[in-house]
Amino acid sequence: MQSNPYPNDPNYIPPIQESPQGVPPYQPAQPVYQNQPGVPPYQGQPGVPYGTPPNQYGVPPAQYAPNPALVKEQKRKYGVAKVMDYLQWVLLALELLFLLRFVLKLIGADPNNPFAQALYKFTGFFLYPFLGIIPSTTIGPNGNGVIEWSTLIGMAVYALVFYLIKLLLRVTISKPQEPIN
Protein backbone atom coordinates (compact mmCIF):
# COMPACT_ATOMS: atom_id res chain seq x y z
CA MET A 1 0.00 0.00 0.00
CA GLN A 2 1.24 3.43 -0.99
CA SER A 3 1.39 6.15 1.58
CA ASN A 4 -0.76 9.20 1.00
CA PRO A 5 1.48 11.99 -0.41
CA TYR A 6 -1.17 14.59 0.48
CA PRO A 7 -2.80 13.55 3.74
CA ASN A 8 -5.01 16.64 4.05
CA ASP A 9 -6.44 16.46 0.52
CA PRO A 10 -10.15 15.47 0.81
CA ASN A 11 -10.32 14.49 -2.88
CA TYR A 12 -7.48 11.98 -2.65
CA ILE A 13 -8.48 8.38 -3.36
CA PRO A 14 -5.86 5.77 -2.65
CA PRO A 15 -4.93 3.68 -5.71
CA ILE A 16 -6.21 0.42 -4.26
CA GLN A 17 -9.77 1.67 -3.93
CA GLU A 18 -12.16 1.48 -6.83
CA SER A 19 -14.01 4.59 -7.97
CA PRO A 20 -17.75 4.64 -7.25
CA GLN A 21 -20.11 3.16 -9.81
CA GLY A 22 -21.23 5.46 -12.62
CA VAL A 23 -18.34 7.87 -12.23
CA PRO A 24 -15.79 7.59 -15.03
CA PRO A 25 -12.20 7.52 -13.90
CA TYR A 26 -10.29 10.77 -14.18
CA GLN A 27 -8.43 11.12 -17.44
CA PRO A 28 -6.20 14.16 -17.85
CA ALA A 29 -6.57 16.11 -21.07
CA GLN A 30 -3.91 15.50 -23.64
CA PRO A 31 -1.75 18.58 -24.17
CA VAL A 32 -1.93 20.13 -27.61
CA TYR A 33 1.46 20.98 -28.99
CA GLN A 34 2.34 23.30 -31.82
CA ASN A 35 2.71 21.83 -35.31
CA GLN A 36 0.59 18.75 -34.62
CA PRO A 37 -1.57 17.52 -37.48
CA GLY A 38 -5.08 18.96 -37.34
CA VAL A 39 -4.10 21.83 -35.04
CA PRO A 40 -3.36 25.20 -36.62
CA PRO A 41 -0.07 26.75 -35.58
CA TYR A 42 -0.54 28.89 -32.52
CA GLN A 43 1.59 32.00 -32.30
CA GLY A 44 1.07 32.45 -28.60
CA GLN A 45 -0.40 35.44 -26.85
CA PRO A 46 0.61 37.07 -23.59
CA GLY A 47 -0.82 35.25 -20.61
CA VAL A 48 -1.45 31.97 -22.46
CA PRO A 49 0.97 29.12 -21.76
CA TYR A 50 2.85 27.62 -24.70
CA GLY A 51 1.01 24.73 -26.29
CA THR A 52 -2.42 25.70 -24.95
CA PRO A 53 -5.14 25.80 -27.56
CA PRO A 54 -6.77 29.22 -27.83
CA ASN A 55 -10.27 27.88 -27.22
CA GLN A 56 -12.28 24.66 -27.26
CA TYR A 57 -12.40 24.55 -31.06
CA GLY A 58 -8.64 24.82 -31.56
CA VAL A 59 -8.74 28.03 -33.60
CA PRO A 60 -7.56 31.41 -32.40
CA PRO A 61 -10.35 33.86 -31.55
CA ALA A 62 -11.03 36.72 -33.93
CA GLN A 63 -9.12 39.79 -32.90
CA TYR A 64 -11.13 42.91 -32.16
CA ALA A 65 -10.22 45.52 -34.72
CA PRO A 66 -11.82 48.87 -33.84
CA ASN A 67 -13.30 50.91 -36.62
CA PRO A 68 -10.79 53.70 -37.44
CA ALA A 69 -13.60 56.19 -38.01
CA LEU A 70 -15.04 55.37 -34.58
CA VAL A 71 -11.64 55.79 -32.94
CA LYS A 72 -11.19 59.15 -34.65
CA GLU A 73 -14.65 60.25 -33.51
CA GLN A 74 -13.92 59.21 -29.92
CA LYS A 75 -10.63 61.13 -29.95
CA ARG A 76 -12.41 64.22 -31.29
CA LYS A 77 -15.09 63.97 -28.61
CA TYR A 78 -12.43 63.54 -25.94
CA GLY A 79 -10.54 66.60 -27.23
CA VAL A 80 -13.66 68.76 -27.28
CA ALA A 81 -14.64 67.58 -23.80
CA LYS A 82 -11.16 68.50 -22.53
CA VAL A 83 -11.46 71.97 -24.09
CA MET A 84 -14.80 72.34 -22.30
CA ASP A 85 -13.15 71.37 -19.00
CA TYR A 86 -10.36 73.90 -19.52
CA LEU A 87 -12.86 76.62 -20.36
CA GLN A 88 -14.76 75.86 -17.18
CA TRP A 89 -11.57 76.17 -15.10
CA VAL A 90 -10.61 79.46 -16.81
CA LEU A 91 -14.08 80.83 -16.16
CA LEU A 92 -13.93 79.80 -12.51
CA ALA A 93 -10.53 81.42 -12.05
CA LEU A 94 -11.63 84.66 -13.76
CA GLU A 95 -14.86 84.83 -11.80
CA LEU A 96 -13.00 84.35 -8.51
CA LEU A 97 -10.50 87.06 -9.42
CA PHE A 98 -13.34 89.42 -10.39
CA LEU A 99 -15.09 88.65 -7.11
CA LEU A 100 -11.91 89.34 -5.16
CA ARG A 101 -11.49 92.65 -7.00
CA PHE A 102 -15.09 93.58 -6.20
CA VAL A 103 -14.68 92.75 -2.51
CA LEU A 104 -11.36 94.63 -2.22
CA LYS A 105 -12.92 97.71 -3.85
CA LEU A 106 -16.02 97.36 -1.65
CA ILE A 107 -14.07 97.29 1.62
CA GLY A 108 -11.79 100.10 0.47
CA ALA A 109 -8.49 98.23 0.19
CA ASP A 110 -5.40 100.41 -0.31
CA PRO A 111 -4.85 100.70 -4.08
CA ASN A 112 -1.10 101.23 -3.48
CA ASN A 113 -0.70 97.76 -1.99
CA PRO A 114 1.34 95.56 -4.40
CA PHE A 115 -1.18 92.69 -4.27
CA ALA A 116 -4.13 95.00 -4.90
CA GLN A 117 -2.24 96.77 -7.72
CA ALA A 118 -1.41 93.47 -9.43
CA LEU A 119 -5.00 92.25 -9.07
CA TYR A 120 -6.47 95.52 -10.37
CA LYS A 121 -4.10 95.56 -13.37
CA PHE A 122 -4.70 91.92 -14.29
CA THR A 123 -8.48 92.05 -13.96
CA GLY A 124 -8.58 95.55 -15.45
CA PHE A 125 -7.41 94.06 -18.76
CA PHE A 126 -10.47 91.77 -18.88
CA LEU A 127 -12.88 94.38 -17.50
CA TYR A 128 -11.77 97.22 -19.80
CA PRO A 129 -14.75 96.84 -22.19
CA PHE A 130 -17.16 97.28 -19.27
CA LEU A 131 -15.59 100.33 -17.60
CA GLY A 132 -17.92 103.31 -17.47
CA ILE A 133 -21.11 101.43 -18.37
CA ILE A 134 -22.56 102.41 -14.99
CA PRO A 135 -20.79 104.84 -12.67
CA SER A 136 -19.36 103.30 -9.49
CA THR A 137 -21.07 104.09 -6.19
CA THR A 138 -18.95 105.22 -3.26
CA ILE A 139 -19.89 104.06 0.22
CA GLY A 140 -18.54 104.44 3.74
CA PRO A 141 -17.85 107.42 5.98
CA ASN A 142 -14.69 108.46 4.08
CA GLY A 143 -15.87 107.30 0.65
CA ASN A 144 -13.19 104.61 0.53
CA GLY A 145 -15.53 101.78 -0.37
CA VAL A 146 -16.69 101.51 -3.95
CA ILE A 147 -19.42 99.39 -5.48
CA GLU A 148 -17.94 98.79 -8.93
CA TRP A 149 -20.94 97.90 -11.07
CA SER A 150 -18.78 97.32 -14.14
CA THR A 151 -17.10 94.39 -12.36
CA LEU A 152 -20.47 92.77 -11.65
CA ILE A 153 -21.57 93.32 -15.26
CA GLY A 154 -18.27 91.87 -16.52
CA MET A 155 -18.74 88.81 -14.31
CA ALA A 156 -22.21 88.23 -15.76
CA VAL A 157 -21.13 88.78 -19.38
CA TYR A 158 -18.08 86.50 -19.13
CA ALA A 159 -20.18 83.78 -17.49
CA LEU A 160 -22.74 84.06 -20.29
CA VAL A 161 -20.09 84.00 -23.05
CA PHE A 162 -18.31 80.99 -21.55
CA TYR A 163 -21.64 79.19 -21.12
CA LEU A 164 -22.56 79.82 -24.77
CA ILE A 165 -19.13 78.60 -25.96
CA LYS A 166 -19.50 75.47 -23.83
CA LEU A 167 -22.99 74.89 -25.24
CA LEU A 168 -21.67 75.29 -28.79
CA LEU A 169 -18.90 72.78 -28.12
CA ARG A 170 -21.39 70.34 -26.60
CA VAL A 171 -23.53 70.58 -29.75
CA THR A 172 -20.51 69.74 -31.91
CA ILE A 173 -19.99 66.40 -30.16
CA SER A 174 -23.62 65.34 -29.72
CA LYS A 175 -25.70 63.40 -32.19
CA PRO A 176 -28.38 65.25 -34.17
CA GLN A 177 -31.83 65.08 -32.65
CA GLU A 178 -35.03 64.08 -34.38
CA PRO A 179 -36.97 66.97 -35.94
CA ILE A 180 -39.92 68.22 -33.95
CA ASN A 181 -43.25 67.97 -35.83
ZADO-1210 file (C-alpha; in nm, 4 decimals, padded with zeros to 6 digits):
<atoms>
<atom x="00.0000" y="00.0000" z="00.0000" code="MET" pos="1"/>
<atom x="00.1242" y="00.3430" z="-00.0988" code="GLN" pos="2"/>
<atom x="00.1389" y="00.6147" z="00.1585" code="SER" pos="3"/>
<atom x="-00.0764" y="00.9204" z="00.0998" code="ASN" pos="4"/>
<atom x="00.1478" y="01.1987" z="-00.0415" code="PRO" pos="5"/>
<atom x="-00.1175" y="01.4591" z="00.0483" code="TYR" pos="6"/>
<atom x="-00.2797" y="01.3555" z="00.3742" code="PRO" pos="7"/>
<atom x="-00.5009" y="01.6637" z="00.4048" code="ASN" pos="8"/>
<atom x="-00.6439" y="01.6461" z="00.0524" code="ASP" pos="9"/>
<atom x="-01.0153" y="01.5471" z="00.0812" code="PRO" pos="10"/>
<atom x="-01.0323" y="01.4487" z="-00.2881" code="ASN" pos="11"/>
<atom x="-00.7484" y="01.1984" z="-00.2654" code="TYR" pos="12"/>
<atom x="-00.8478" y="00.8383" z="-00.3360" code="ILE" pos="13"/>
<atom x="-00.5860" y="00.5771" z="-00.2655" code="PRO" pos="14"/>
<atom x="-00.4931" y="00.3685" z="-00.5712" code="PRO" pos="15"/>
<atom x="-00.6213" y="00.0418" z="-00.4260" code="ILE" pos="16"/>
<atom x="-00.9771" y="00.1671" z="-00.3926" code="GLN" pos="17"/>
<atom x="-01.2164" y="00.1480" z="-00.6830" code="GLU" pos="18"/>
<atom x="-01.4013" y="00.4595" z="-00.7968" code="SER" pos="19"/>
<atom x="-01.7747" y="00.4641" z="-00.7255" code="PRO" pos="20"/>
<atom x="-02.0111" y="00.3158" z="-00.9809" code="GLN" pos="21"/>
<atom x="-02.1230" y="00.5458" z="-01.2622" code="GLY" pos="22"/>
<atom x="-01.8340" y="00.7868" z="-01.2234" code="VAL" pos="23"/>
<atom x="-01.5793" y="00.7590" z="-01.5027" code="PRO" pos="24"/>
<atom x="-01.2200" y="00.7516" z="-01.3904" code="PRO" pos="25"/>
<atom x="-01.0289" y="01.0766" z="-01.4183" code="TYR" pos="26"/>
<atom x="-00.8432" y="01.1124" z="-01.7439" code="GLN" pos="27"/>
<atom x="-00.6198" y="01.4156" z="-01.7849" code="PRO" pos="28"/>
<atom x="-00.6573" y="01.6106" z="-02.1070" code="ALA" pos="29"/>
<atom x="-00.3909" y="01.5504" z="-02.3641" code="GLN" pos="30"/>
<atom x="-00.1754" y="01.8579" z="-02.4167" code="PRO" pos="31"/>
<atom x="-00.1926" y="02.0129" z="-02.7615" code="VAL" pos="32"/>
<atom x="00.1462" y="02.0981" z="-02.8992" code="TYR" pos="33"/>
<atom x="00.2337" y="02.3297" z="-03.1819" code="GLN" pos="34"/>
<atom x="00.2712" y="02.1833" z="-03.5313" code="ASN" pos="35"/>
<atom x="00.0594" y="01.8751" z="-03.4621" code="GLN" pos="36"/>
<atom x="-00.1573" y="01.7521" z="-03.7485" code="PRO" pos="37"/>
<atom x="-00.5076" y="01.8963" z="-03.7340" code="GLY" pos="38"/>
<atom x="-00.4105" y="02.1825" z="-03.5043" code="VAL" pos="39"/>
<atom x="-00.3355" y="02.5202" z="-03.6623" code="PRO" pos="40"/>
<atom x="-00.0069" y="02.6754" z="-03.5579" code="PRO" pos="41"/>
<atom x="-00.0537" y="02.8887" z="-03.2519" code="TYR" pos="42"/>
<atom x="00.1591" y="03.2001" z="-03.2296" code="GLN" pos="43"/>
<atom x="00.1072" y="03.2447" z="-02.8597" code="GLY" pos="44"/>
<atom x="-00.0397" y="03.5441" z="-02.6855" code="GLN" pos="45"/>
<atom x="00.0613" y="03.7072" z="-02.3588" code="PRO" pos="46"/>
<atom x="-00.0822" y="03.5255" z="-02.0605" code="GLY" pos="47"/>
<atom x="-00.1448" y="03.1972" z="-02.2460" code="VAL" pos="48"/>
<atom x="00.0973" y="02.9116" z="-02.1760" code="PRO" pos="49"/>
<atom x="00.2852" y="02.7615" z="-02.4700" code="TYR" pos="50"/>
<atom x="00.1012" y="02.4728" z="-02.6294" code="GLY" pos="51"/>
<atom x="-00.2417" y="02.5698" z="-02.4947" code="THR" pos="52"/>
<atom x="-00.5137" y="02.5800" z="-02.7562" code="PRO" pos="53"/>
<atom x="-00.6769" y="02.9218" z="-02.7830" code="PRO" pos="54"/>
<atom x="-01.0275" y="02.7880" z="-02.7221" code="ASN" pos="55"/>
<atom x="-01.2279" y="02.4663" z="-02.7259" code="GLN" pos="56"/>
<atom x="-01.2399" y="02.4552" z="-03.1064" code="TYR" pos="57"/>
<atom x="-00.8643" y="02.4817" z="-03.1560" code="GLY" pos="58"/>
<atom x="-00.8738" y="02.8025" z="-03.3600" code="VAL" pos="59"/>
<atom x="-00.7565" y="03.1415" z="-03.2405" code="PRO" pos="60"/>
<atom x="-01.0351" y="03.3863" z="-03.1555" code="PRO" pos="61"/>
<atom x="-01.1028" y="03.6716" z="-03.3930" code="ALA" pos="62"/>
<atom x="-00.9121" y="03.9789" z="-03.2903" code="GLN" pos="63"/>
<atom x="-01.1129" y="04.2913" z="-03.2156" code="TYR" pos="64"/>
<atom x="-01.0223" y="04.5524" z="-03.4716" code="ALA" pos="65"/>
<atom x="-01.1818" y="04.8874" z="-03.3837" code="PRO" pos="66"/>
<atom x="-01.3297" y="05.0911" z="-03.6617" code="ASN" pos="67"/>
<atom x="-01.0787" y="05.3703" z="-03.7444" code="PRO" pos="68"/>
<atom x="-01.3601" y="05.6195" z="-03.8006" code="ALA" pos="69"/>
<atom x="-01.5045" y="05.5371" z="-03.4579" code="LEU" pos="70"/>
<atom x="-01.1645" y="05.5787" z="-03.2936" code="VAL" pos="71"/>
<atom x="-01.1185" y="05.9145" z="-03.4652" code="LYS" pos="72"/>
<atom x="-01.4654" y="06.0247" z="-03.3515" code="GLU" pos="73"/>
<atom x="-01.3924" y="05.9211" z="-02.9925" code="GLN" pos="74"/>
<atom x="-01.0633" y="06.1130" z="-02.9952" code="LYS" pos="75"/>
<atom x="-01.2407" y="06.4215" z="-03.1293" code="ARG" pos="76"/>
<atom x="-01.5087" y="06.3970" z="-02.8609" code="LYS" pos="77"/>
<atom x="-01.2430" y="06.3542" z="-02.5937" code="TYR" pos="78"/>
<atom x="-01.0545" y="06.6597" z="-02.7227" code="GLY" pos="79"/>
<atom x="-01.3658" y="06.8763" z="-02.7285" code="VAL" pos="80"/>
<atom x="-01.4638" y="06.7584" z="-02.3797" code="ALA" pos="81"/>
<atom x="-01.1157" y="06.8503" z="-02.2533" code="LYS" pos="82"/>
<atom x="-01.1460" y="07.1968" z="-02.4089" code="VAL" pos="83"/>
<atom x="-01.4804" y="07.2339" z="-02.2304" code="MET" pos="84"/>
<atom x="-01.3153" y="07.1366" z="-01.9003" code="ASP" pos="85"/>
<atom x="-01.0357" y="07.3898" z="-01.9517" code="TYR" pos="86"/>
<atom x="-01.2856" y="07.6624" z="-02.0358" code="LEU" pos="87"/>
<atom x="-01.4757" y="07.5865" z="-01.7178" code="GLN" pos="88"/>
<atom x="-01.1569" y="07.6168" z="-01.5097" code="TRP" pos="89"/>
<atom x="-01.0615" y="07.9459" z="-01.6812" code="VAL" pos="90"/>
<atom x="-01.4083" y="08.0830" z="-01.6164" code="LEU" pos="91"/>
<atom x="-01.3935" y="07.9797" z="-01.2515" code="LEU" pos="92"/>
<atom x="-01.0525" y="08.1420" z="-01.2053" code="ALA" pos="93"/>
<atom x="-01.1630" y="08.4656" z="-01.3764" code="LEU" pos="94"/>
<atom x="-01.4857" y="08.4827" z="-01.1801" code="GLU" pos="95"/>
<atom x="-01.2995" y="08.4347" z="-00.8509" code="LEU" pos="96"/>
<atom x="-01.0496" y="08.7065" z="-00.9421" code="LEU" pos="97"/>
<atom x="-01.3341" y="08.9425" z="-01.0386" code="PHE" pos="98"/>
<atom x="-01.5092" y="08.8649" z="-00.7111" code="LEU" pos="99"/>
<atom x="-01.1905" y="08.9341" z="-00.5155" code="LEU" pos="100"/>
<atom x="-01.1490" y="09.2646" z="-00.6996" code="ARG" pos="101"/>
<atom x="-01.5090" y="09.3579" z="-00.6202" code="PHE" pos="102"/>
<atom x="-01.4680" y="09.2745" z="-00.2510" code="VAL" pos="103"/>
<atom x="-01.1360" y="09.4628" z="-00.2220" code="LEU" pos="104"/>
<atom x="-01.2924" y="09.7712" z="-00.3847" code="LYS" pos="105"/>
<atom x="-01.6017" y="09.7357" z="-00.1654" code="LEU" pos="106"/>
<atom x="-01.4070" y="09.7294" z="00.1623" code="ILE" pos="107"/>
<atom x="-01.1791" y="10.0099" z="00.0465" code="GLY" pos="108"/>
<atom x="-00.8493" y="09.8230" z="00.0193" code="ALA" pos="109"/>
<atom x="-00.5399" y="10.0406" z="-00.0307" code="ASP" pos="110"/>
<atom x="-00.4846" y="10.0703" z="-00.4082" code="PRO" pos="111"/>
<atom x="-00.1098" y="10.1234" z="-00.3485" code="ASN" pos="112"/>
<atom x="-00.0703" y="09.7762" z="-00.1991" code="ASN" pos="113"/>
<atom x="00.1337" y="09.5565" z="-00.4398" code="PRO" pos="114"/>
<atom x="-00.1181" y="09.2691" z="-00.4275" code="PHE" pos="115"/>
<atom x="-00.4126" y="09.4997" z="-00.4899" code="ALA" pos="116"/>
<atom x="-00.2240" y="09.6767" z="-00.7723" code="GLN" pos="117"/>
<atom x="-00.1409" y="09.3470" z="-00.9431" code="ALA" pos="118"/>
<atom x="-00.4997" y="09.2251" z="-00.9068" code="LEU" pos="119"/>
<atom x="-00.6472" y="09.5519" z="-01.0368" code="TYR" pos="120"/>
<atom x="-00.4104" y="09.5563" z="-01.3370" code="LYS" pos="121"/>
<atom x="-00.4704" y="09.1916" z="-01.4288" code="PHE" pos="122"/>
<atom x="-00.8484" y="09.2051" z="-01.3960" code="THR" pos="123"/>
<atom x="-00.8577" y="09.5551" z="-01.5454" code="GLY" pos="124"/>
<atom x="-00.7414" y="09.4064" z="-01.8761" code="PHE" pos="125"/>
<atom x="-01.0469" y="09.1771" z="-01.8885" code="PHE" pos="126"/>
<atom x="-01.2877" y="09.4379" z="-01.7498" code="LEU" pos="127"/>
<atom x="-01.1775" y="09.7221" z="-01.9800" code="TYR" pos="128"/>
<atom x="-01.4754" y="09.6844" z="-02.2193" code="PRO" pos="129"/>
<atom x="-01.7159" y="09.7282" z="-01.9272" code="PHE" pos="130"/>
<atom x="-01.5592" y="10.0330" z="-01.7598" code="LEU" pos="131"/>
<atom x="-01.7919" y="10.3313" z="-01.7468" code="GLY" pos="132"/>
<atom x="-02.1115" y="10.1433" z="-01.8366" code="ILE" pos="133"/>
<atom x="-02.2565" y="10.2415" z="-01.4994" code="ILE" pos="134"/>
<atom x="-02.0793" y="10.4839" z="-01.2669" code="PRO" pos="135"/>
<atom x="-01.9355" y="10.3305" z="-00.9494" code="SER" pos="136"/>
<atom x="-02.1070" y="10.4089" z="-00.6189" code="THR" pos="137"/>
<atom x="-01.8946" y="10.5221" z="-00.3258" code="THR" pos="138"/>
<atom x="-01.9891" y="10.4059" z="00.0220" code="ILE" pos="139"/>
<atom x="-01.8545" y="10.4438" z="00.3741" code="GLY" pos="140"/>
<atom x="-01.7850" y="10.7415" z="00.5984" code="PRO" pos="141"/>
<atom x="-01.4692" y="10.8462" z="00.4081" code="ASN" pos="142"/>
<atom x="-01.5869" y="10.7305" z="00.0650" code="GLY" pos="143"/>
<atom x="-01.3188" y="10.4608" z="00.0531" code="ASN" pos="144"/>
<atom x="-01.5532" y="10.1781" z="-00.0368" code="GLY" pos="145"/>
<atom x="-01.6687" y="10.1512" z="-00.3951" code="VAL" pos="146"/>
<atom x="-01.9415" y="09.9388" z="-00.5480" code="ILE" pos="147"/>
<atom x="-01.7943" y="09.8789" z="-00.8930" code="GLU" pos="148"/>
<atom x="-02.0940" y="09.7905" z="-01.1071" code="TRP" pos="149"/>
<atom x="-01.8780" y="09.7322" z="-01.4139" code="SER" pos="150"/>
<atom x="-01.7102" y="09.4390" z="-01.2357" code="THR" pos="151"/>
<atom x="-02.0472" y="09.2766" z="-01.1654" code="LEU" pos="152"/>
<atom x="-02.1573" y="09.3319" z="-01.5257" code="ILE" pos="153"/>
<atom x="-01.8271" y="09.1871" z="-01.6516" code="GLY" pos="154"/>
<atom x="-01.8741" y="08.8808" z="-01.4313" code="MET" pos="155"/>
<atom x="-02.2207" y="08.8226" z="-01.5763" code="ALA" pos="156"/>
<atom x="-02.1132" y="08.8784" z="-01.9379" code="VAL" pos="157"/>
<atom x="-01.8081" y="08.6504" z="-01.9126" code="TYR" pos="158"/>
<atom x="-02.0176" y="08.3777" z="-01.7491" code="ALA" pos="159"/>
<atom x="-02.2738" y="08.4061" z="-02.0290" code="LEU" pos="160"/>
<atom x="-02.0095" y="08.4000" z="-02.3051" code="VAL" pos="161"/>
<atom x="-01.8313" y="08.0994" z="-02.1549" code="PHE" pos="162"/>
<atom x="-02.1643" y="07.9190" z="-02.1118" code="TYR" pos="163"/>
<atom x="-02.2556" y="07.9822" z="-02.4768" code="LEU" pos="164"/>
<atom x="-01.9133" y="07.8597" z="-02.5958" code="ILE" pos="165"/>
<atom x="-01.9504" y="07.5472" z="-02.3833" code="LYS" pos="166"/>
<atom x="-02.2994" y="07.4894" z="-02.5240" code="LEU" pos="167"/>
<atom x="-02.1673" y="07.5295" z="-02.8790" code="LEU" pos="168"/>
<atom x="-01.8902" y="07.2775" z="-02.8119" code="LEU" pos="169"/>
<atom x="-02.1389" y="07.0337" z="-02.6605" code="ARG" pos="170"/>
<atom x="-02.3527" y="07.0583" z="-02.9747" code="VAL" pos="171"/>
<atom x="-02.0509" y="06.9738" z="-03.1913" code="THR" pos="172"/>
<atom x="-01.9993" y="06.6397" z="-03.0159" code="ILE" pos="173"/>
<atom x="-02.3622" y="06.5340" z="-02.9720" code="SER" pos="174"/>
<atom x="-02.5704" y="06.3399" z="-03.2194" code="LYS" pos="175"/>
<atom x="-02.8376" y="06.5250" z="-03.4169" code="PRO" pos="176"/>
<atom x="-03.1826" y="06.5079" z="-03.2646" code="GLN" pos="177"/>
<atom x="-03.5027" y="06.4076" z="-03.4384" code="GLU" pos="178"/>
<atom x="-03.6968" y="06.6972" z="-03.5943" code="PRO" pos="179"/>
<atom x="-03.9924" y="06.8224" z="-03.3949" code="ILE" pos="180"/>
<atom x="-04.3250" y="06.7967" z="-03.5827" code="ASN" pos="181"/>
</atoms>
